């Protein structure tokens, strides 16, 4: 195993600080490997439209974060796990704040297909199965917007903290390649085509990123804490 660079060591310290922050804020927080969870394997069967669910995606079900087998192993991008963990922390934070309403918002409108059970009494309830179609989900999009906004901000803060002289290059990358990848998540099957309005989302992300990076007064207390961790 090759020796870690100073940048790698700094990233490990950032990740440790972020994990400690989440543990303090979210009772029962744990990171669990997906391939060790029967529930995740069962869930992957129903999420057939996302073939990479077990191997690429991190899934949060309060208060646990389920991660693929590569999590924690040596990777080329040491800051990736910090960005992902910050993203998932937003979901944990929102779930703690909103309670079960979070689950309803996130799973809507598809969750209303469960009303089809009413067909036991009246076959008209079978129309609820139409909710299973890939309708846009403004609620899920809003929650993921909050998560991916933090992902992009953490990427920007971490990369600029590691290479201050490349701030302009990093900012250009965040607002182009990184943002375009993020937009793909909203319009593809990864989140069941939750919000196929790419131009609208691009403008919202760019405006939000510009707003919070130009003036710390626009940051919430939680974002200020995440920024502090990213810049250490």
Buried (B, 14 or more C-beta within 10 A) or exposed (E): EEEEEEBBEBBBEBBEBBBEBBEEBBEEBEBBBBEEBEEBEEBBEEBEEBEEBBEEBBBBBBBBBBBBEEBEEEEEEBBBBBBBBBBBBBBBBBBBEBEEEBBEBBBBBBBBBEBBEBBEEEEEBEEBBEBBEEBBBBBBBBBBBBBBBBBBBBBBBBBBBBEEEEEEEBBEBBBEEBBEEBBEBBBBEBBBBBBEBEEEBBEBBEEBBEEBBEEEEEBEEBBEBBBEBBEE
